[in-house]
């Protein structure tokens, strides 16, 4: 009987602690997520405000340098071409 009462007491304590701390953790998590969204929106608005309406913006990805280990041997980069 003592073990059962101890289990019930510990269970009630755990449920009470979860009820106290879960809202705090949830509020912290939501603030963090909305803060990130706010920073992203602020950054995109800054980029957009530097251009006039009608400007064409082309974003080019930087090509990564190909790295080949020296003990592999000769490396050849092939490109496909069309035969006419």
Beta strands, then each sheet from edge to edge (+ up, - down):
end
